[in-house]
Amino acid sequence: MLSVFPNPVADQLSLMVVGRDNCPQSDYHYQLLDINGKSLKAERMMDDITLIDMGGKMPGTYFLKVTASEGKSWLFKIIKK
């Protein structure tokens, strides 16, 4: 399970993997997208909590796509204040 907070975000977005015990071998990657689907940042999650800097982004709507190596994916709508 994944958790993203705070939302709306001002400066720093936290992406947390909860219950990784169920898939300890799984790799997670995230991609931050603008409202048009353009990729702004993409990285591998190295820890159970990943901090994503949103401070330099314009206020508006963004999407955070998270993909696990076993094929699951999640999409979060992020509001930047």
C-alpha positions as CSV (number, residue, x, y, z in Angstrom):
1,M,0.0,0.0,0.0
2,L,1.2,3.5,-0.7
3,S,0.5,6.8,1.1
4,V,1.1,10.3,-0.3
5,F,1.0,13.3,2.0
6,P,0.4,16.2,2.5
7,N,-2.0,16.8,-0.3
8,P,-2.4,19.7,-1.1
9,V,1.4,20.2,-0.8
10,A,3.4,23.4,-0.5
11,D,7.0,22.3,-0.5
12,Q,7.8,18.7,0.1
13,L,5.6,15.7,-0.8
14,S,6.2,12.4,1.1
15,L,5.6,9.1,-0.6
16,M,5.5,6.2,1.8
17,V,5.4,2.4,1.1
18,V,3.3,0.8,3.8
19,G,3.5,-3.0,4.4
20,R,6.5,-3.7,2.1
21,D,6.8,-7.0,4.0
22,N,4.2,-8.4,1.6
23,C,6.5,-7.8,-1.4
24,P,10.0,-7.2,0.0
25,Q,11.7,-8.0,-3.3
26,S,9.6,-5.4,-5.2
27,D,11.3,-2.4,-6.6
28,Y,9.2,0.9,-6.7
29,H,9.7,3.7,-9.2
30,Y,7.8,7.0,-9.2
31,Q,7.2,9.5,-12.0
32,L,5.9,13.1,-11.4
33,L,3.8,14.3,-14.3
34,D,2.3,17.7,-15.1
35,I,-1.4,18.1,-16.0
36,N,-0.6,17.3,-19.7
37,G,1.2,14.1,-18.8
38,K,4.7,15.4,-19.4
39,S,7.3,13.7,-17.1
40,L,8.9,16.2,-14.8
41,K,10.9,13.8,-12.6
42,A,11.4,10.0,-12.5
43,E,13.3,8.1,-9.9
44,R,13.6,4.8,-8.1
45,M,12.4,4.7,-4.5
46,M,15.4,3.8,-2.3
47,D,13.7,3.8,1.1
48,D,10.2,3.2,2.5
49,I,9.7,7.0,2.6
50,T,10.7,9.2,-0.4
51,L,10.6,13.0,-0.3
52,I,9.8,14.8,-3.5
53,D,10.6,18.5,-3.7
54,M,7.6,20.5,-5.0
55,G,8.9,23.9,-3.8
56,G,9.9,25.1,-7.3
57,K,6.8,23.9,-9.0
58,M,4.0,26.2,-10.1
59,P,0.7,25.9,-8.2
60,G,-1.7,23.5,-9.9
61,T,-2.5,19.9,-10.5
62,Y,0.1,17.2,-10.9
63,F,0.0,13.4,-11.1
64,L,2.3,11.0,-9.3
65,K,2.6,7.5,-10.9
66,V,4.2,4.8,-8.9
67,T,5.1,1.4,-10.4
68,A,6.2,-1.8,-8.6
69,S,8.4,-4.3,-10.4
70,E,5.8,-7.0,-10.1
71,G,3.6,-5.0,-12.4
72,K,1.2,-3.1,-10.0
73,S,0.9,0.7,-10.5
74,W,-0.9,3.6,-8.7
75,L,-1.8,7.1,-9.8
76,F,-2.2,9.9,-7.4
77,K,-3.6,13.4,-8.1
78,I,-1.5,16.0,-6.4
79,I,-2.5,19.6,-5.7
80,K,0.4,22.1,-5.4
81,K,-0.5,25.2,-3.4
